[in-house]
Amino acid sequence: MKNRLKVLRAERDWSQGDLADRLDVSRQSVNAIETGRYDPSLPLAFRIAELFGLAIEDIFTSPSAPA
């Protein structure tokens, strides 16, 4: 799944560790989501969206979605 997590995090000048602390996950989990090696669970996707004040669809997109 494609995502804007790295860009959103960088806009706030947060490290992966900072974001991980805010989401109560490991830094490795944040890295895996950002690089597309791991798709977050639905509850985690909601926590991410709430943290950034965006809809889930504004952060995550299907790899088959039109560009």
N, CA, C and O atoms as a Tinker XYZ file with bonds, in Angstrom:
   268  protein
     1  N      0.850000   -1.174000    0.000000    73     2
     2  CA     0.000000    0.000000    0.000000    64     1     3
     3  C      0.898000    1.240000    0.000000    63     2     4     5
     4  O      1.840000    1.335000    0.787000    81     3
     5  N      0.601000    2.167000   -0.872000    73     3     6
     6  CA     1.348000    3.424000   -0.921000    64     5     7
     7  C      0.888000    4.317000    0.226000    63     6     8     9
     8  O     -0.258000    4.236000    0.668000    81     7
     9  N      1.801000    5.174000    0.705000    73     7    10
    10  CA     1.408000    6.084000    1.774000    64     9    11
    11  C      2.248000    7.349000    1.751000    63    10    12    13
    12  O      3.305000    7.400000    1.122000    81    11
    13  N      1.762000    8.368000    2.446000    73    11    14
    14  CA     2.427000    9.669000    2.559000    64    13    15
    15  C      3.040000    9.860000    3.941000    63    14    16    17
    16  O      3.352000   10.986000    4.329000    81    15
    17  N      3.214000    8.789000    4.674000    73    15    18
    18  CA     3.624000    8.888000    6.070000    64    17    19
    19  C      4.965000    9.605000    6.229000    63    18    20    21
    20  O      5.105000   10.465000    7.099000    81    19
    21  N      5.938000    9.265000    5.411000    73    19    22
    22  CA     7.265000    9.884000    5.527000    64    21    23
    23  C      7.185000   11.393000    5.298000    63    22    24    25
    24  O      7.816000   12.167000    6.018000    81    23
    25  N      6.406000   11.810000    4.291000    73    23    26
    26  CA     6.257000   13.233000    3.992000    64    25    27
    27  C      5.562000   13.956000    5.148000    63    26    28    29
    28  O      6.001000   15.025000    5.574000    81    27
    29  N      4.486000   13.373000    5.646000    73    27    30
    30  CA     3.745000   13.992000    6.749000    64    29    31
    31  C      4.614000   14.110000    8.000000    63    30    32    33
    32  O      4.571000   15.116000    8.708000    81    31
    33  N      5.397000   13.073000    8.257000    73    31    34
    34  CA     6.300000   13.085000    9.409000    64    33    35
    35  C      7.364000   14.157000    9.234000    63    34    36    37
    36  O      7.656000   14.900000   10.171000    81    35
    37  N      7.941000   14.245000    8.052000    73    35    38
    38  CA     8.996000   15.228000    7.782000    64    37    39
    39  C      8.469000   16.659000    7.890000    63    38    40    41
    40  O      9.181000   17.550000    8.355000    81    39
    41  N      7.222000   16.882000    7.459000    73    39    42
    42  CA     6.629000   18.222000    7.557000    64    41    43
    43  C      6.561000   18.706000    8.999000    63    42    44    45
    44  O      6.570000   19.909000    9.261000    81    43
    45  N      6.495000   17.767000    9.926000    73    43    46
    46  CA     6.414000   18.117000   11.344000    64    45    47
    47  C      7.774000   18.028000   12.032000    63    46    48    49
    48  O      7.887000   18.258000   13.236000    81    47
    49  N      8.804000   17.692000   11.254000    73    47    50
    50  CA    10.160000   17.555000   11.777000    64    49    51
    51  C     10.232000   16.492000   12.872000    63    50    52    53
    52  O     10.930000   16.662000   13.873000    81    51
    53  N      9.496000   15.388000   12.668000    73    51    54
    54  CA     9.514000   14.268000   13.605000    64    53    55
    55  C     10.429000   13.182000   13.064000    63    54    56    57
    56  O     10.454000   12.924000   11.860000    81    55
    57  N     11.171000   12.554000   13.944000    73    55    58
    58  CA    11.941000   11.372000   13.552000    64    57    59
    59  C     10.993000   10.173000   13.531000    63    58    60    61
    60  O      9.854000   10.255000   13.991000    81    59
    61  N     11.483000    9.069000   12.992000    73    59    62
    62  CA    10.672000    7.849000   13.040000    64    61    63
    63  C     10.398000    7.468000   14.486000    63    62    64    65
    64  O      9.313000    6.988000   14.813000    81    63
    65  N     11.384000    7.684000   15.354000    73    63    66
    66  CA    11.194000    7.390000   16.774000    64    65    67
    67  C     10.128000    8.264000   17.412000    63    66    68    69
    68  O      9.336000    7.789000   18.226000    81    67
    69  N     10.107000    9.550000   17.042000    73    67    70
    70  CA     9.076000   10.458000   17.562000    64    69    71
    71  C      7.688000    9.964000   17.173000    63    70    72    73
    72  O      6.784000    9.899000   18.006000    81    71
    73  N      7.531000    9.618000   15.899000    73    71    74
    74  CA     6.230000    9.131000   15.434000    64    73    75
    75  C      5.874000    7.813000   16.113000    63    74    76    77
    76  O      4.729000    7.609000   16.515000    81    75
    77  N      6.837000    6.934000   16.239000    73    75    78
    78  CA     6.600000    5.651000   16.902000    64    77    79
    79  C      6.104000    5.865000   18.329000    63    78    80    81
    80  O      5.168000    5.198000   18.770000    81    79
    81  N      6.733000    6.794000   19.051000    73    79    82
    82  CA     6.306000    7.086000   20.428000    64    81    83
    83  C      4.872000    7.595000   20.462000    63    82    84    85
    84  O      4.095000    7.203000   21.333000    81    83
    85  N      4.516000    8.459000   19.526000    73    83    86
    86  CA     3.157000    9.015000   19.484000    64    85    87
    87  C      2.115000    7.948000   19.154000    63    86    88    89
    88  O      0.962000    8.041000   19.574000    81    87
    89  N      2.538000    6.929000   18.394000    73    87    90
    90  CA     1.610000    5.868000   17.986000    64    89    91
    91  C      1.689000    4.635000   18.870000    63    90    92    93
    92  O      0.893000    3.708000   18.718000    81    91
    93  N      2.648000    4.617000   19.795000    73    91    94
    94  CA     2.871000    3.474000   20.683000    64    93    95
    95  C      3.206000    2.201000   19.888000    63    94    96    97
    96  O      2.672000    1.122000   20.145000    81    95
    97  N      4.110000    2.372000   18.913000    73    95    98
    98  CA     4.637000    1.254000   18.134000    64    97    99
    99  C      6.158000    1.396000   18.101000    63    98   100   101
   100  O      6.700000    2.385000   18.595000    81    99
   101  N      6.837000    0.426000   17.527000    73    99   102
   102  CA     8.298000    0.504000   17.432000    64   101   103
   103  C      8.721000    1.381000   16.258000    63   102   104   105
   104  O      7.959000    1.580000   15.312000    81   103
   105  N      9.941000    1.899000   16.332000    73   103   106
   106  CA    10.490000    2.668000   15.224000    64   105   107
   107  C     10.588000    1.789000   13.979000    63   106   108   109
   108  O     10.399000    2.262000   12.858000    81   107
   109  N     10.885000    0.511000   14.185000    73   107   110
   110  CA    10.974000   -0.418000   13.060000    64   109   111
   111  C      9.632000   -0.559000   12.349000    63   110   112   113
   112  O      9.585000   -0.706000   11.127000    81   111
   113  N      8.545000   -0.515000   13.111000    73   111   114
   114  CA     7.205000   -0.584000   12.506000    64   113   115
   115  C      6.948000    0.638000   11.634000    63   114   116   117
   116  O      6.422000    0.519000   10.527000    81   115
   117  N      7.322000    1.817000   12.138000    73   115   118
   118  CA     7.151000    3.044000   11.350000    64   117   119
   119  C      7.963000    2.942000   10.066000    63   118   120   121
   120  O      7.463000    3.271000    8.990000    81   119
   121  N      9.202000    2.492000   10.167000    73   119   122
   122  CA    10.051000    2.344000    8.985000    64   121   123
   123  C      9.432000    1.371000    7.987000    63   122   124   125
   124  O      9.420000    1.642000    6.786000    81   123
   125  N      8.921000    0.251000    8.467000    73   123   126
   126  CA     8.327000   -0.757000    7.583000    64   125   127
   127  C      7.075000   -0.222000    6.887000    63   126   128   129
   128  O      6.836000   -0.536000    5.721000    81   127
   129  N      6.283000    0.574000    7.583000    73   127   130
   130  CA     5.087000    1.165000    6.962000    64   129   131
   131  C      5.512000    2.184000    5.908000    63   130   132   133
   132  O      4.987000    2.186000    4.795000    81   131
   133  N      6.459000    3.045000    6.258000    73   131   134
   134  CA     6.912000    4.075000    5.322000    64   133   135
   135  C      7.484000    3.488000    4.039000    63   134   136   137
   136  O      7.284000    4.043000    2.959000    81   135
   137  N      8.183000    2.385000    4.150000    73   135   138
   138  CA     8.822000    1.783000    2.977000    64   137   139
   139  C      7.919000    0.794000    2.252000    63   138   140   141
   140  O      8.327000    0.200000    1.254000    81   139
   141  N      6.693000    0.610000    2.744000    73   139   142
   142  CA     5.736000   -0.268000    2.082000    64   141   143
   143  C      5.960000   -1.748000    2.322000    63   142   144   145
   144  O      5.369000   -2.583000    1.637000    81   143
   145  N      6.816000   -2.088000    3.295000    73   143   146
   146  CA     7.046000   -3.494000    3.605000    64   145   147
   147  C      5.992000   -4.050000    4.553000    63   146   148   149
   148  O      5.899000   -5.263000    4.742000    81   147
   149  N      5.201000   -3.166000    5.148000    73   147   150
   150  CA     4.187000   -3.576000    6.124000    64   149   151
   151  C      2.984000   -2.667000    5.974000    63   150   152   153
   152  O      3.125000   -1.446000    5.915000    81   151
   153  N      1.801000   -3.259000    5.913000    73   151   154
   154  CA     0.554000   -2.483000    5.905000    64   153   155
   155  C      0.017000   -2.456000    7.327000    63   154   156   157
   156  O     -0.112000   -3.504000    7.960000    81   155
   157  N     -0.299000   -1.261000    7.842000    73   155   158
   158  CA    -0.785000   -1.180000    9.213000    64   157   159
   159  C     -2.162000   -1.823000    9.375000    63   158   160   161
   160  O     -2.941000   -1.911000    8.426000    81   159
   161  N     -2.437000   -2.265000   10.587000    73   159   162
   162  CA    -3.777000   -2.757000   10.902000    64   161   163
   163  C     -4.750000   -1.588000   10.781000    63   162   164   165
   164  O     -4.338000   -0.429000   10.795000    81   163
   165  N     -6.014000   -1.887000   10.664000    73   163   166
   166  CA    -7.018000   -0.825000   10.574000    64   165   167
   167  C     -7.006000    0.077000   11.811000    63   166   168   169
   168  O     -7.047000    1.298000   11.662000    81   167
   169  N     -6.952000   -0.484000   13.038000    73   167   170
   170  CA    -6.880000    0.404000   14.203000    64   169   171
   171  C     -5.651000    1.323000   14.176000    63   170   172   173
   172  O     -5.741000    2.490000   14.557000    81   171
   173  N     -4.508000    0.799000   13.729000    73   171   174
   174  CA    -3.307000    1.634000   13.651000    64   173   175
   175  C     -3.463000    2.687000   12.558000    63   174   176   177
   176  O     -3.044000    3.829000   12.745000    81   175
   177  N     -4.048000    2.332000   11.442000    73   175   178
   178  CA    -4.282000    3.305000   10.374000    64   177   179
   179  C     -5.182000    4.441000   10.869000    63   178   180   181
   180  O     -4.959000    5.602000   10.528000    81   179
   181  N     -6.190000    4.110000   11.664000    73   179   182
   182  CA    -7.051000    5.150000   12.244000    64   181   183
   183  C     -6.268000    6.036000   13.200000    63   182   184   185
   184  O     -6.450000    7.253000   13.196000    81   183
   185  N     -5.394000    5.448000   14.025000    73   183   186
   186  CA    -4.575000    6.252000   14.959000    64   185   187
   187  C     -3.657000    7.196000   14.184000    63   186   188   189
   188  O     -3.487000    8.356000   14.561000    81   187
   189  N     -3.068000    6.695000   13.102000    73   187   190
   190  CA    -2.199000    7.531000   12.268000    64   189   191
   191  C     -2.998000    8.695000   11.684000    63   190   192   193
   192  O     -2.564000    9.846000   11.747000    81   191
   193  N     -4.163000    8.391000   11.118000    73   191   194
   194  CA    -5.002000    9.429000   10.516000    64   193   195
   195  C     -5.415000   10.468000   11.559000    63   194   196   197
   196  O     -5.370000   11.668000   11.286000    81   195
   197  N     -5.811000   10.025000   12.736000    73   195   198
   198  CA    -6.217000   10.955000   13.794000    64   197   199
   199  C     -5.048000   11.827000   14.230000    63   198   200   201
   200  O     -5.224000   13.023000   14.464000    81   199
   201  N     -3.865000   11.249000   14.342000    73   199   202
   202  CA    -2.687000   12.007000   14.756000    64   201   203
   203  C     -2.394000   13.143000   13.779000    63   202   204   205
   204  O     -2.043000   14.247000   14.195000    81   203
   205  N     -2.536000   12.876000   12.491000    73   203   206
   206  CA    -2.254000   13.894000   11.481000    64   205   207
   207  C     -3.481000   14.727000   11.119000    63   206   208   209
   208  O     -3.372000   15.667000   10.333000    81   207
   209  N     -4.639000   14.401000   11.674000    73   207   210
   210  CA    -5.855000   15.161000   11.405000    64   209   211
   211  C     -6.337000   15.001000    9.970000    63   210   212   213
   212  O     -6.885000   15.933000    9.381000    81   211
   213  N     -6.127000   13.805000    9.411000    73   211   214
   214  CA    -6.509000   13.526000    8.033000    64   213   215
   215  C     -7.371000   12.269000    7.967000    63   214   216   217
   216  O     -7.433000   11.488000    8.916000    81   215
   217  N     -8.027000   12.093000    6.834000    73   215   218
   218  CA    -8.744000   10.844000    6.584000    64   217   219
   219  C     -7.723000    9.772000    6.204000    63   218   220   221
   220  O     -6.660000   10.083000    5.667000    81   219
   221  N     -8.045000    8.534000    6.480000    73   219   222
   222  CA    -7.147000    7.428000    6.125000    64   221   223
   223  C     -6.798000    7.487000    4.638000    63   222   224   225
   224  O     -5.652000    7.251000    4.256000    81   223
   225  N     -7.780000    7.800000    3.808000    73   223   226
   226  CA    -7.572000    7.848000    2.355000    64   225   227
   227  C     -6.611000    8.944000    1.937000    63   226   228   229
   228  O     -6.040000    8.886000    0.848000    81   227
   229  N     -6.424000    9.949000    2.793000    73   227   230
   230  CA    -5.480000   11.024000    2.493000    64   229   231
   231  C     -4.042000   10.619000    2.798000    63   230   232   233
   232  O     -3.103000   11.308000    2.399000    81   231
   233  N     -3.868000    9.511000    3.501000    73   231   234
   234  CA    -2.535000    9.031000    3.863000    64   233   235
   235  C     -2.180000    7.774000    3.090000    63   234   236   237
   236  O     -1.068000    7.644000    2.579000    81   235
   237  N     -3.127000    6.850000    3.004000    73   235   238
   238  CA    -2.872000    5.555000    2.380000    64   237   239
   239  C     -3.677000    5.397000    1.100000    63   238   240   241
   240  O     -4.859000    5.738000    1.056000    81   239
   241  N     -3.032000    4.879000    0.056000    73   239   242
   242  CA    -3.734000    4.605000   -1.197000    64   241   243
   243  C     -3.392000    3.213000   -1.681000    63   242   244   245
   244  O     -2.300000    2.702000   -1.434000    81   243
   245  N     -4.317000    2.621000   -2.357000    73   243   246
   246  CA    -4.112000    1.284000   -2.916000    64   245   247
   247  C     -3.075000    1.355000   -4.032000    63   246   248   249
   248  O     -3.074000    2.304000   -4.816000    81   247
   249  N     -2.190000    0.357000   -4.110000    73   247   250
   250  CA    -1.225000    0.366000   -5.213000    64   249   251
   251  C     -1.887000    0.241000   -6.582000    63   250   252   253
   252  O     -1.268000    0.565000   -7.596000    81   251
   253  N     -3.128000   -0.221000   -6.626000    73   251   254
   254  CA    -3.819000   -0.339000   -7.919000    64   253   255
   255  C     -4.670000    0.895000   -8.229000    63   254   256   257
   256  O     -5.323000    0.950000   -9.271000    81   255
   257  N     -4.666000    1.890000   -7.326000    73   255   258
   258  CA    -5.450000    3.096000   -7.560000    64   257   259
   259  C     -4.824000    3.906000   -8.692000    63   258   260   261
   260  O     -3.602000    3.937000   -8.833000    81   259
   261  N     -5.654000    4.558000   -9.494000    73   259   262
   262  CA    -5.104000    5.380000  -10.576000    64   261   263
   263  C     -4.266000    6.521000  -10.028000    63   262   264   265
   264  O     -4.575000    7.064000   -8.967000    81   263
   265  N     -3.239000    6.881000  -10.718000    73   263   266
   266  CA    -2.323000    7.937000  -10.256000    64   265   267
   267  C     -2.924000    9.301000  -10.427000    63   266   268
   268  O     -2.290000   10.301000  -10.091000    81   267
